[in-house]
Amino acid sequence: ELSFVDAILSVAAFQQKESTLGAQLTQKALLQNKTALEISPQNVNFYKTQTKVYYTLAVLDPNSSFYDQKALESLQIAKTLAPTDPKITVGSHAANRGWSSPVLPRLEQTNVNA
C-alpha cells in the first residue's frame, strides 16, 4: 500500500509543478511494488495495489495508454490468481476507488471481468 501512497503523492507533486519530486516518487512507487511482487509473486493483493498505482500514474500522461495497459495486465493477473474474488471487477472496483482514467470505458468493454 505504500507504493499507492507514493503514486498519489507523485501526482500531487506534478500538479504543483514539482517535476523532480514527482519523478522520484513515481520511481519509488514502481520500485516498491516491483519489490513486493518479487518477494511474493502469488499475492493477489499486491497485484490489486499495482493496478491502483498504475491507474493513479495514468493521469500524468492521459494521451498515453502505457500505465492503463499495465493496470489492465495487473487486473488480469489478479483475476487469474483469484478467479472467484468478487472485488476484482473493473467497473465496480474502479468506481469504489475513485479511479479516473480515459481507459476505463475501454476496460469495461473487455471480457476480462478483472
C-alpha positions as CSV (number, residue, x, y, z in Angstrom):
1,E,0.0,0.0,0.0
2,L,3.0,2.3,0.5
3,S,3.5,2.3,-3.3
4,F,0.0,3.5,-3.8
5,V,0.5,6.4,-1.4
6,D,3.7,7.3,-3.2
7,A,1.9,7.3,-6.6
8,I,-0.7,9.7,-5.1
9,L,2.0,12.0,-3.8
10,S,3.7,11.8,-7.2
11,V,0.6,13.1,-9.0
12,A,0.2,15.8,-6.4
13,A,3.9,16.8,-6.8
14,F,3.5,17.1,-10.6
15,Q,0.3,19.1,-10.2
16,Q,2.3,21.5,-8.0
17,K,5.0,21.8,-10.7
18,E,7.5,19.8,-8.6
19,S,8.6,17.6,-11.5
20,T,11.8,16.3,-9.8
21,L,10.0,15.2,-6.7
22,G,7.1,13.8,-8.8
23,A,9.6,11.7,-10.9
24,Q,11.3,10.5,-7.7
25,L,8.0,9.5,-6.1
26,T,6.9,7.7,-9.3
27,Q,10.1,5.7,-9.4
28,K,9.8,4.9,-5.7
29,A,6.2,3.7,-6.1
30,L,7.0,1.5,-9.1
31,L,10.1,0.0,-7.3
32,Q,8.2,-0.7,-4.1
33,N,5.5,-2.5,-5.9
34,K,8.0,-4.4,-8.0
35,T,9.9,-5.5,-4.9
36,A,6.7,-6.7,-3.2
37,L,5.8,-8.8,-6.2
38,E,9.3,-10.3,-6.4
39,I,9.1,-11.3,-2.8
40,S,5.6,-12.7,-3.1
41,P,4.5,-13.2,-6.7
42,Q,1.3,-15.1,-5.9
43,N,-0.1,-12.4,-3.6
44,V,-3.2,-11.1,-5.2
45,N,-3.3,-8.0,-3.0
46,F,0.0,-6.8,-4.4
47,Y,-1.5,-7.0,-7.9
48,K,-4.5,-5.1,-6.8
49,T,-2.2,-2.4,-5.4
50,Q,-0.2,-2.4,-8.6
51,T,-3.4,-1.8,-10.5
52,K,-4.2,1.2,-8.3
53,V,-0.6,2.5,-8.7
54,Y,-0.8,2.3,-12.5
55,Y,-4.2,3.9,-12.7
56,T,-3.1,6.7,-10.4
57,L,0.0,7.3,-12.5
58,A,-2.1,7.3,-15.7
59,V,-3.3,10.8,-15.0
60,L,0.3,12.0,-15.5
61,D,0.1,11.3,-19.2
62,P,-3.6,11.0,-20.4
63,N,-2.5,10.8,-24.0
64,S,-0.5,7.6,-23.4
65,S,-2.0,4.2,-22.7
66,F,1.2,2.8,-21.1
67,Y,0.0,2.9,-17.4
68,D,-3.6,2.0,-18.4
69,Q,-2.3,-1.1,-20.2
70,K,-0.1,-2.0,-17.3
71,A,-3.1,-1.7,-15.0
72,L,-5.2,-4.0,-17.2
73,E,-2.4,-6.5,-17.2
74,S,-2.2,-6.4,-13.4
75,L,-6.0,-6.9,-13.2
76,Q,-5.8,-9.9,-15.5
77,I,-3.1,-11.5,-13.3
78,A,-5.1,-10.8,-10.1
79,K,-8.2,-12.3,-11.7
80,T,-6.1,-15.4,-12.7
81,L,-4.8,-15.7,-9.1
82,A,-8.2,-15.2,-7.5
83,P,-10.9,-16.1,-10.1
84,T,-13.7,-16.0,-7.5
85,D,-12.7,-12.8,-5.8
86,P,-15.8,-10.6,-6.3
87,K,-13.8,-7.4,-5.7
88,I,-11.8,-7.9,-8.9
89,T,-14.1,-6.3,-11.4
90,V,-13.1,-3.3,-13.5
91,G,-16.3,-1.2,-13.2
92,S,-17.1,-1.5,-9.5
93,H,-13.6,-1.7,-8.3
94,A,-12.5,1.4,-10.2
95,A,-15.6,3.3,-9.1
96,N,-15.1,2.3,-5.4
97,R,-11.5,3.5,-5.6
98,G,-12.5,6.7,-7.3
99,W,-10.1,6.0,-10.2
100,S,-10.3,8.3,-13.1
101,S,-8.7,7.3,-16.3
102,P,-9.5,7.6,-20.0
103,V,-9.1,3.8,-20.4
104,L,-11.9,2.8,-18.0
105,P,-14.6,2.9,-20.7
106,R,-12.4,0.6,-22.9
107,L,-11.7,-1.7,-19.9
108,E,-15.3,-2.0,-19.0
109,Q,-16.0,-3.3,-22.6
110,T,-13.4,-6.1,-22.3
111,N,-14.3,-9.7,-21.4
112,V,-11.7,-9.7,-18.5
113,N,-14.1,-9.0,-15.6
114,A,-11.0,-8.3,-13.6
